[in-house]
Every structure is written in C-alpha cells, then in structure tokens.
Amino acid sequence: MTTLIDPATQAPLPADAIQRILHITSSSVHIYQIPPMRSTKGHMAADWTADPKAHIFTGRVRIIETSIPPQTPEQIGEKDTVKVDIVLEDPATNDLIAAAPYTTQAVVEATIDSSRFFALRVQDPNTGKKAMLGVGFEERSESFDFGVALQEAQKSLGLIEGVAPLIKSSKKQEAEEKKDYSLKEGETITVNLSGTKFGRRARHDRPLSTDLDSDSQPPLSAFSLPPPPSSTGGGSGLGMPFLPPPPSSGRAAHRRQPSAQELGFDDGPNGMFE
C-alpha cells in the first residue's frame, strides 16, 4: 500500500489519511518573483511579465485536500482534521517546488488587470518564512477551474460565511494574514529547483527564461500582458471614445424640423421640388 505524503512538508501521513485532488493543471503554469504592490488596489500582472528576469520557472499547480481522522483516544468522536495545500511542482519529476497551505482566502489574490494571474503566498515548511509568488495560467479556462477549486476548498475549510470550519485557526495565524509578504528590495526566497532541468540550467548560469523559447513552450513575449489602458484624456478607460447619451424623448419631441427651403430646395408653383 502506498504511503501518502503531506503535500507541504513531504512527511508521511497516517495510514488512514485520505487525499483528494481538487485541481491539477493540464497546461504549463508560469511562476514569477513579484515585486511589492505599487497600488493598494492589488497586484498587477503587467508588472511581472514586463521583466523576463522575473520569470522563475514553468511548472504545474495542484490543489490537494487532506483529511486525517482522529489519531488518539482523546480525539475519538471529533471531526477529521482537514487541510488544503496548493503545490507548485516540476511536471517532469513531480518534485515539489513550493507549497502554500490554504488556511485563509488571503493566500491567493487575483490580479486586478488579468483573470489568468494570481499572487500566491508560499511558505517554507522548515523555517515558516512566507513570500508571494506570481502564478500565470496560459489558458483562461485553467484559471477558471483553479478558482472553482478554491471555492470548493473554502467550503471544506469553513472559510465561507455560514459554513462551519473543519480546522481551527489560532489568533496568531489570523494576525499574520494582515502582513504584507511581498519580497522587498534585496530580499530573497529559496525555491527548490535541485534535480530539475531548471536547477541544472541555473548552475550553468543560463537564464531560466530561455526554456520558453523551445518548441514545447511559448516565448515570454507572447505571454506578456500589455499595460492597462489609461483612463485619462477623456476616454472611457477601455480604449474607446466616450459617446454622449442620446437625447431624451422630450427634447426630441419639441425640436422643430427644418423646412424644405432651409434645406436648399426650391418649391415650385405646382408644389413639387424643382
């Protein structure tokens, strides 16, 4: 019998533990090192894709739900402990790159300029250090399925109002959700790329982004997002000219129609235009 592994810590789970895959990407997912937010409105994907050096690697995303029954006599009669982890993996070797325990909705933040990009708060299982990474899906349908799986996870964890949680969250954990985990200038986070093709390329001092120029993956330039259109200059903010509203029916009813003479026609003696 295969022993189940904790997705975040890689530690073996109890024999009676149950795992369920809520989501797995069928296409490549691009991972970015993202700068701190420039706006209080949220993260912008255009800030990540503009710099090719921000691209870390291309991998796979899985959302895994783990249920562990009570393990001690004192816990008999209690509910199973349920947790959900979002893991970034190397699809070629299935090696874990980074993991994000989904303990609150703040772990995943959608960008304000694209429905295919998310900011993901990953956590080092050994040190507990947290950092934000950018996740970009190539297909909009993949990002939609990712969001649906997160909603299902929220129901399992009781993160939606009116649904009882199956896990407990401490006050310390709730206080940490208010912190900004974006990497500041000069800060770094360790991502496990050893044993992968990305790690081998990094040891030879070759840029990771060159892997996207192969036939199997699209170039970053094709995946980059243009900056959002400016809302200044009298436009509507969507790149379309502003159109005035049509006149009201009352104004149209009182508007006098011009006569034939005013339009340049000469009405002859027979009442016909000549």
C-alpha positions as CSV (number, residue, x, y, z in Angstrom):
1,M,0.0,0.0,0.0
2,T,1.3,3.4,-1.0
3,T,2.1,5.8,1.9
4,L,0.5,9.2,1.5
5,I,2.8,12.2,1.8
6,D,1.9,15.6,3.2
7,P,2.0,17.9,0.2
8,A,3.6,20.8,2.0
9,T,6.1,19.1,4.3
10,Q,6.7,15.9,2.4
11,A,6.3,14.0,5.7
12,P,4.4,10.6,5.7
13,L,0.7,10.8,6.7
14,P,-1.2,8.3,8.9
15,A,-2.3,5.1,7.1
16,D,-6.0,6.1,7.4
17,A,-5.5,9.6,5.9
18,I,-7.4,10.4,2.8
19,Q,-6.3,12.8,0.0
20,R,-8.4,14.3,-2.8
21,I,-7.1,16.3,-5.7
22,L,-9.3,19.3,-6.2
23,H,-7.4,20.7,-9.2
24,I,-4.5,19.9,-11.4
25,T,-3.4,21.9,-14.4
26,S,-3.3,20.3,-17.8
27,S,-1.1,23.0,-19.3
28,S,2.0,24.8,-18.2
29,V,1.8,27.4,-15.5
30,H,4.3,30.3,-15.3
31,I,5.8,31.2,-11.9
32,Y,7.1,34.7,-11.2
33,Q,9.0,36.5,-8.5
34,I,6.8,39.5,-8.0
35,P,7.7,43.0,-6.6
36,P,5.8,44.7,-3.8
37,M,2.4,46.1,-4.7
38,R,2.5,49.6,-6.2
39,S,-1.2,50.2,-5.5
40,T,-3.4,49.5,-2.6
41,K,-6.0,48.1,-5.1
42,G,-3.9,44.9,-5.6
43,H,-1.3,43.1,-7.7
44,M,-0.8,43.9,-11.4
45,A,0.3,41.1,-13.7
46,A,1.7,43.6,-16.1
47,D,4.4,44.4,-13.6
48,W,5.6,40.8,-13.5
49,T,5.6,39.9,-17.2
50,A,7.3,43.2,-18.3
51,D,10.6,41.9,-16.9
52,P,11.7,38.5,-18.3
53,K,14.1,38.1,-15.3
54,A,11.1,37.9,-13.0
55,H,10.1,34.5,-14.5
56,I,11.4,31.7,-12.3
57,F,10.2,28.6,-13.9
58,T,7.3,26.8,-15.7
59,G,5.6,24.0,-13.8
60,R,2.4,22.5,-12.6
61,V,-0.2,23.5,-10.0
62,R,-2.2,21.1,-7.9
63,I,-4.7,21.7,-5.1
64,I,-4.8,18.8,-2.7
65,E,-7.2,18.3,0.2
66,T,-6.0,16.0,3.0
67,S,-8.3,14.5,5.7
68,I,-6.8,13.0,8.8
69,P,-9.1,11.0,11.2
70,P,-8.6,11.3,15.0
71,Q,-5.4,9.6,16.0
72,T,-5.6,9.4,19.8
73,P,-8.3,8.1,22.2
74,E,-8.9,11.6,23.4
75,Q,-9.9,12.7,19.9
76,I,-12.5,9.9,19.3
77,G,-15.8,11.5,18.3
78,E,-14.2,14.6,16.9
79,K,-14.3,15.6,13.3
80,D,-11.5,14.8,10.9
81,T,-8.7,17.3,10.5
82,V,-9.0,18.8,7.0
83,K,-6.4,20.9,5.3
84,V,-5.8,22.1,1.8
85,D,-2.4,22.8,0.1
86,I,-1.6,24.5,-3.2
87,V,1.6,23.0,-4.5
88,L,3.9,24.0,-7.3
89,E,5.6,21.1,-8.9
90,D,8.0,20.1,-11.7
91,P,5.8,18.1,-14.1
92,A,8.7,16.1,-15.4
93,T,9.8,14.7,-12.0
94,N,6.8,15.5,-9.7
95,D,9.3,17.2,-7.3
96,L,7.8,19.9,-5.0
97,I,9.0,23.4,-5.9
98,A,6.9,25.4,-3.3
99,A,3.8,24.9,-1.3
100,A,1.1,27.2,0.0
101,P,-1.1,26.0,2.9
102,Y,-4.5,27.3,2.1
103,T,-5.6,28.5,5.6
104,T,-7.3,31.7,4.5
105,Q,-8.6,33.3,1.3
106,A,-5.7,35.8,1.5
107,V,-3.3,33.1,0.5
108,V,-4.4,33.6,-3.1
109,E,-5.1,37.0,-4.5
110,A,-6.3,37.7,-8.1
111,T,-4.6,40.4,-10.0
112,I,-6.6,43.5,-10.9
113,D,-5.6,43.5,-14.6
114,S,-5.9,39.9,-15.7
115,S,-8.1,36.9,-14.8
116,R,-5.3,34.5,-15.6
117,F,-2.8,35.7,-13.0
118,F,-2.8,35.2,-9.2
119,A,-0.4,36.2,-6.3
120,L,0.2,33.1,-4.2
121,R,1.7,33.2,-0.7
122,V,4.0,30.2,-0.3
123,Q,5.6,29.0,2.9
124,D,8.8,27.3,3.8
125,P,7.9,24.2,5.8
126,N,11.2,24.2,7.7
127,T,11.5,27.9,8.7
128,G,7.9,29.1,8.3
129,K,9.1,32.0,6.1
130,K,6.4,33.3,3.7
131,A,6.7,35.1,0.4
132,M,4.5,36.0,-2.5
133,L,5.0,34.4,-5.9
134,G,3.1,35.2,-9.1
135,V,1.2,32.4,-10.9
136,G,0.1,32.8,-14.5
137,F,-2.1,30.4,-16.5
138,E,-1.8,30.2,-20.2
139,E,-5.4,29.3,-20.7
140,R,-8.3,31.3,-19.2
141,S,-10.3,28.0,-18.7
142,E,-7.5,26.7,-16.5
143,S,-7.6,29.8,-14.3
144,F,-11.4,29.5,-14.1
145,D,-11.1,25.9,-12.9
146,F,-8.5,27.0,-10.4
147,G,-10.9,29.5,-8.9
148,V,-13.7,26.9,-8.8
149,A,-11.4,24.5,-6.9
150,L,-10.6,27.2,-4.4
151,Q,-14.3,27.8,-3.8
152,E,-14.7,24.1,-3.1
153,A,-11.7,24.3,-0.7
154,Q,-13.3,27.2,1.1
155,K,-16.4,25.2,1.8
156,S,-14.4,22.3,3.2
157,L,-12.4,24.6,5.4
158,G,-15.3,26.7,6.5
159,L,-13.8,29.9,5.0
160,I,-17.2,30.8,3.6
161,E,-19.7,32.5,5.9
162,G,-22.3,30.1,7.1
163,V,-20.2,27.0,6.7
164,A,-18.7,25.5,9.9
165,P,-14.9,25.2,9.6
166,L,-13.3,21.7,9.9
167,I,-9.9,23.1,11.1
168,K,-9.1,25.6,13.8
169,S,-7.1,28.8,13.2
170,S,-5.2,30.4,16.0
171,K,-5.2,34.2,16.8
172,K,-1.5,34.3,15.8
173,Q,-2.4,32.8,12.4
174,E,-5.2,35.3,11.9
175,A,-2.9,38.2,12.8
176,E,-0.3,37.0,10.2
177,E,-2.9,37.2,7.4
178,K,-2.7,41.1,7.6
179,K,1.0,41.2,6.9
180,D,2.5,42.1,3.5
181,Y,4.6,39.1,2.4
182,S,5.8,40.7,-0.9
183,L,9.6,40.4,-1.3
184,K,11.2,43.7,-0.5
185,E,14.2,45.0,-2.5
186,G,17.2,42.9,-1.6
187,E,15.2,40.0,0.0
188,T,15.2,36.5,-1.5
189,I,13.3,33.2,-1.0
190,T,14.7,29.8,-1.6
191,V,12.9,27.7,-4.3
192,N,13.8,24.1,-4.6
193,L,15.0,23.6,-8.2
194,S,17.6,21.0,-7.5
195,G,17.3,17.9,-9.6
196,T,15.1,19.6,-12.2
197,K,16.1,20.9,-15.6
198,F,15.6,24.4,-14.3
199,G,18.2,23.8,-11.5
200,R,20.7,22.3,-13.9
201,R,20.3,25.3,-16.2
202,A,20.8,27.7,-13.3
203,R,24.1,26.0,-12.3
204,H,25.4,26.7,-15.8
205,D,24.5,30.4,-15.4
206,R,21.9,30.2,-18.2
207,P,18.8,32.3,-17.9
208,L,15.7,30.3,-16.9
209,S,13.5,32.1,-19.4
210,T,15.3,30.7,-22.4
211,D,13.4,27.5,-21.8
212,L,10.3,29.2,-23.1
213,D,11.9,29.7,-26.5
214,S,11.7,25.9,-27.2
215,D,9.1,24.4,-29.4
216,S,7.3,22.9,-26.3
217,Q,6.6,26.2,-24.7
218,P,5.6,29.7,-25.9
219,P,8.0,32.7,-25.7
220,L,7.5,35.0,-22.8
221,S,6.9,37.9,-25.2
222,A,3.8,36.1,-26.4
223,F,2.7,35.6,-22.8
224,S,3.3,39.1,-21.6
225,L,0.4,41.4,-20.8
226,P,0.2,44.9,-22.2
227,P,-0.3,47.6,-19.6
228,P,-3.9,48.5,-18.9
229,P,-5.2,51.5,-21.0
230,S,-5.1,54.9,-19.4
231,S,-8.3,56.3,-18.1
232,T,-7.2,59.9,-18.8
233,G,-7.7,62.0,-21.9
234,G,-11.5,62.0,-21.8
235,G,-11.8,58.3,-22.7
236,S,-13.8,55.7,-21.1
237,G,-10.8,53.8,-19.7
238,L,-11.4,51.0,-22.2
239,G,-9.6,52.4,-25.2
240,M,-13.0,53.6,-26.7
241,P,-14.1,57.2,-27.3
242,F,-16.7,58.5,-25.0
243,L,-20.1,58.6,-26.6
244,P,-22.7,61.2,-25.3
245,P,-26.0,59.9,-24.3
246,P,-28.9,60.0,-26.8
247,P,-31.3,63.0,-26.4
248,S,-34.3,62.4,-24.3
249,S,-37.7,61.8,-25.9
250,G,-39.0,65.1,-24.5
251,R,-36.3,67.1,-26.2
252,A,-36.7,65.3,-29.5
253,A,-40.5,65.9,-29.4
254,H,-40.0,69.7,-29.2
255,R,-37.3,70.0,-31.8
256,R,-38.6,71.8,-34.9
257,Q,-37.9,70.1,-38.2
258,P,-36.3,72.3,-40.9
259,S,-38.3,73.4,-43.9
260,A,-37.6,72.4,-47.5
261,Q,-36.4,75.9,-48.2
262,E,-34.0,75.8,-45.3
263,L,-32.6,72.6,-46.6
264,G,-31.8,74.2,-50.0
265,F,-34.8,73.0,-52.1
266,D,-37.0,75.5,-54.1
267,D,-40.7,74.6,-54.0
268,G,-42.2,75.4,-57.4
269,P,-45.7,76.7,-58.3
270,N,-47.1,73.1,-58.5
271,G,-46.0,72.3,-55.0
272,M,-43.2,70.0,-56.3
273,F,-39.5,70.2,-55.6
274,E,-37.8,71.6,-58.7
